[in-house]
């Protein structure tokens, strides 16, 4: 199924990408003196997932 998505030009978010999102949210929280801050917009989530954050 993932191969079919990729062939269609869609870049799925896999488990390692979800872990990258969690790490980006934790880093944002630390920078704000908090535990974790959730990313709320698609652009931010995808950037974190795919190495752009």
C-alpha positions as CSV (number, residue, x, y, z in Angstrom):
1,X,0.0,0.0,0.0
2,X,2.8,2.4,0.8
3,X,4.4,1.7,-2.6
4,X,1.1,2.6,-4.3
5,X,0.9,5.9,-2.4
6,X,4.5,6.7,-3.3
7,X,3.9,5.9,-7.0
8,X,1.1,8.4,-6.9
9,X,3.4,11.1,-5.6
10,X,2.1,10.9,-2.0
11,X,4.7,10.8,0.7
12,X,3.2,8.9,3.6
13,X,4.0,9.6,7.2
14,X,5.5,6.4,8.6
15,X,6.4,5.5,12.2
16,X,9.8,7.1,12.1
17,X,8.2,10.3,10.8
18,X,5.8,10.3,13.7
19,X,8.7,10.0,16.1
20,X,10.4,13.0,14.4
21,X,7.2,15.0,14.9
22,X,7.2,14.0,18.6
23,X,10.9,15.1,18.9
24,X,10.1,18.4,17.2
25,X,7.2,19.1,19.6
26,X,9.4,18.2,22.6
27,X,12.2,20.6,21.3
28,X,9.7,23.4,20.8
29,X,8.4,22.8,24.3
30,X,12.0,23.0,25.7
31,X,12.6,26.2,23.8
32,X,9.5,27.7,25.5
33,X,10.3,26.3,29.0
34,X,7.6,23.7,28.7
35,X,7.4,19.9,28.4
36,X,5.9,19.7,24.9
37,X,4.0,21.9,22.5
38,X,1.9,20.3,19.8
39,X,2.3,21.4,16.2
40,X,-1.1,22.4,14.9
41,X,-0.7,23.1,11.2
42,X,-0.1,20.6,8.4
43,X,3.0,22.5,7.1
44,X,4.7,22.3,10.5
45,X,3.8,18.6,11.0
46,X,5.0,17.6,7.5
47,X,8.2,19.7,7.9
48,X,8.9,17.9,11.2
49,X,8.0,14.5,9.8
50,X,10.2,14.9,6.7
51,X,13.2,16.6,8.2
52,X,12.4,20.2,7.5
53,X,12.0,21.3,11.1
